[in-house]
Amino acid sequence: MERNIRSCIVSYCKYFKGKYWQDHYNFPFPKILLICSNDQTKEFLSRFVPKTLEKEEVDVGFFLALKSDIQERGIQIDTWEAI
């Protein structure tokens, strides 16, 4: 599973670097919201995403939340953790 998540994060970075969004829309690049099924995945992403952003030299906003938190409280501002 981690391999799929890694490739997804890298794909978002490459899409940003390719400037497709920036060249075709008059809006800022959207924030990426990732819902994690468990604490282990959230911890992995909180380390992996910043390293990938630095390596790819991109400034994309990523936010993490636990699925259980969303199920309990719904989607709230304080549900999301910026990374």
N, C-alpha and C positions, 0 to 999 in steps of 0.2 A: 504494500500500500504506500509506503513512504516514497517509493520510486515514482508512482503516479503523481503524488503531491509535489514532489520536487520538479518533475517535468512541467507540471501546470504552472508553478511559480516562475520557472525559467521562461515559459511561453509568454506569460504576462509581461515580463521584463523585455523580451525580444519584440513583442508587439509595441510596447512603449518606445523602444529604441528605433523601431521602423517608422515612427511618426505617422502611421496611418490615421489614428484618431485625431491627432493634432492638425493634420492636413485636411481632414474632411469635415470636422465639426467645429463649431464656434464655442465649444464648452471645454472646460478643463478635463484632463484625463480622469476617469472615475476612480473613486476609492474602491479597493478590492476587499470584500467582506468574506471571511472564511469561517464557516461553522465547523467546529471540531467535535468529534463524537466522544472524545475522552481527554483527560488531563495529559496523558502521554503524548497525544498528537499535538495538543496545544503547546506543550513545552518544546517539542521538536520544532514546530513552526516558529516559535518565538526566538529560537536560535538560528534556524536555517534562513528565514526570510531576510533578516538584516545582513547576514553574510552574503547572500545572493545579490541583494540590492547594491552592496558595496562592490562586489566583484563585477557586476554588469554595469556599474556606474549609472544607475537610474534613480530617480526620485519618485517612486510610486507609493501611494498610501495604502498600507495593508492594516486590516483590523481583524482581531480574532474574538470569537465567542464560543462558549460551550453550548452544545445542543441542549443539555439538561437545563441550563440557565434560561434559554429562550423558551423552552417548554414550560418552565415554572412561572416566569415573569413576563414573557413576551419580548418583543424586540424593543428595547429601551436604549437610551443614550449610554447609560452606565453598564449595559450588557457587553459593550465592545471594548476591547483593549487595543490601543494603537501600538504597532510595533515598527 
